[in-house]
Amino acid sequence: MIVAGFGFRTGATLAALQDALALAGGPVGVTHLATLTSKTEGLAPLGLALGLPVIAVEPEALRGIATPTRSDRVAAIFGTGSVAEGVALVVAGTGARLRAARAVSADGKATAAIAESAG
């Protein structure tokens, strides 16, 4: 399983989500998209465009997930350094690894990170 995880501001456009994904390594090989349960509606257009399922992650699942990127604001709210990295790792499963640290869209409204399952 290869999961593209997303964090984004309310009102982030499809173009911003596409840009973040492209900067994170692109959609080739990605099998699932993931974000917080409160953001699935905002990620749905990208899922439709790519023909990929969107997986909702409860915020509590992010607590304690170690990420290479750290936002103090995100850490205070969610207990992890990056929503995009955290949701990608959670959905990819135990032992998953990130391909790289999260990437930020040019407009700063979306972040994406890609994680691969261990096996």
C-alpha positions in Angstrom: 0.0 0.0 0.0 1.3 3.5 -0.9 -0.6 6.3 0.9 -0.6 10.0 0.1 -1.5 11.8 3.3 -2.8 15.4 3.3 -3.1 18.2 5.7 -4.8 21.4 4.4 -6.6 24.6 5.3 -10.3 24.9 4.9 -10.9 26.2 1.4 -7.8 24.6 -0.1 -8.4 24.2 -3.8 -8.0 21.0 -5.9 -5.0 22.8 -7.6 -3.3 23.2 -4.2 -3.9 19.6 -3.3 -2.5 18.5 -6.7 0.5 20.8 -6.3 1.3 19.4 -2.8 1.1 15.8 -4.1 3.3 16.6 -7.1 5.9 18.2 -4.9 5.7 15.1 -2.5 6.6 12.8 -5.4 3.5 12.6 -7.5 0.5 10.2 -7.7 2.2 7.4 -9.6 1.9 4.2 -7.6 -0.3 5.8 -4.9 -3.1 3.5 -3.9 -4.9 5.5 -1.3 -5.3 9.1 -0.1 -5.7 9.9 3.6 -6.6 12.9 5.8 -8.4 13.8 9.0 -12.1 12.8 9.3 -13.0 16.5 9.4 -11.2 17.1 6.0 -12.4 14.1 3.9 -15.0 16.2 2.0 -12.2 18.6 1.0 -10.0 15.8 -0.3 -12.8 14.0 -2.2 -12.3 16.0 -5.4 -8.7 14.8 -5.6 -9.8 11.2 -4.9 -12.3 11.5 -7.8 -9.8 13.0 -10.1 -7.3 10.2 -9.4 -9.7 7.4 -9.0 -8.4 6.7 -5.5 -10.2 6.0 -2.2 -10.0 8.6 0.5 -9.4 7.2 4.0 -10.5 9.1 7.0 -8.2 9.2 10.1 -9.5 10.1 13.6 -7.4 12.8 15.2 -6.7 10.6 18.2 -4.9 8.1 15.9 -2.1 10.7 15.3 -1.1 11.0 19.0 2.5 10.0 19.4 3.2 9.4 15.7 6.8 10.5 15.1 7.3 12.6 12.0 10.4 14.2 10.5 8.6 17.6 10.2 7.4 19.4 13.3 4.9 22.2 13.6 4.4 23.4 17.2 0.8 24.3 16.4 0.0 20.9 14.9 1.8 19.1 17.8 -0.2 21.0 20.4 -3.5 20.1 18.6 -2.9 16.6 17.3 0.1 15.2 19.2 2.2 14.7 16.1 4.5 17.0 14.1 2.7 16.9 10.8 -0.9 15.9 9.8 0.1 14.9 6.3 3.0 12.7 7.5 1.0 11.3 10.4 -2.1 10.3 8.4 0.0 8.7 5.7 1.9 6.6 8.3 -1.2 5.6 10.2 -3.0 4.4 7.1 0.1 2.6 5.6 0.3 0.6 8.8 2.8 -0.6 11.3 6.4 -0.4 10.1 5.5 2.1 7.3 8.0 4.6 6.1 7.8 8.0 4.5 9.4 8.5 1.1 10.3 12.0 2.2 9.2 14.8 4.5 6.0 16.5 3.7 5.8 19.0 0.8 3.9 22.2 0.8 1.8 23.6 -2.1 3.0 26.9 -3.6 0.1 28.7 -2.0 0.9 27.3 1.4 -2.6 25.9 1.8 -1.9 22.2 1.5 0.7 19.6 2.5 1.2 16.1 1.3 3.5 13.2 2.3 3.7 9.7 0.8 4.2 6.6 3.0 4.8 3.0 2.0 3.7 -0.1 3.8 6.4 -2.2 5.4 5.7 -5.4 3.4 
